[in-house]
Amino acid sequence: MRFVNGWRGATVPLDGGETETAMQVHQIERDVFHLLGERYESGTLAVIDGHRALLVDGMGSMADAARLREVVTVEWGKRVALLVSTHYFSDHLAAWNLFPDTPVLAQENALATFWTEDFRSPEEAAHFRRPTMLLSGRLELSWGRHTIEVFENPGHTAGTLNVDLPAADLLHVGDTAVGRMAYLRYSAPEAIDRALARAQQRGRSRVMRSHGRVADAEVLASARGYLENLRARVFEARRGHGRVRAIAIEDCLPPGPAATAFESFFHARNLASIEERGLYPEAA
């Protein structure tokens, strides 16, 4: 299996000129795996119980989804018994139609979430499959040695679920954190900060996001720090008659690694949303 770096990745040529997606597979525990696709670095959490597999999120392209199915069902020989969506955006749904007999669990606002998604291509719209189980509140699942809690955590969207695996010291937060920051397009800064705080209260040292590698809990603190710094920079820009869209991501991210292309892209989207939607009205 060949690995790729970067946000969008690249196809890997095979003999005969065909291409295969370069799926990354990372083992977290003996029965917990993170499979990371090329498209948008969108990933899937797989939890194994004997011959059964539970999947959280379903990749961002059909090529990644097909490779996911091959790894789990052919190479590992597992039956996919449950699909869980952290939020119903198309860049996390590609695999669901490849498991037509497997139930899909989503938050009760999943359909509204899907139909309010922006920037979706016709190919990605075709990832849609209606969820079969809708959750309001929380659900506890016994899955092998794991007691998995799936719970509502609205912030990134009104229809966001988080998935907690205490025995693996792992919390899947969906897109509540995006890189080391947060994404404002579909919500408000205050709602996202509350969601990040609820995630922090779980006290897990390992955090999985819907994009990118598993990280430590610092990414949640960093995302909250980003929101706090962004608010201050918006205040400064408006008081000084500056341009909100000129706010640099380096002035918003807390100390740590340099901003990635992925983070810079969504920071620019955040600045556009602040101006278009009038976010931070107290700073106007």
Secondary structure by P-SEA (a helix, b strand, c coil): cccccccbbbbbbccccbbbbbbbbbbccccbbbbbbccccbbbbbbbcccbbbbccccccaaaaaaaaaaacccccccccbbbbccccccccccccccccbbbbbccaaaaaaaacccccccccccbbbbcccccccccccccccbbbbbbbcccccbbbbbbbccccbbbbcccccccccccccccaaaaaaaaaaaaaccccbbbccccccccaaaaaaaaaaaaaaaaaaaaaaaaccccccccccccccccccccaaaaaaaaaaaaaaaaaccccccc
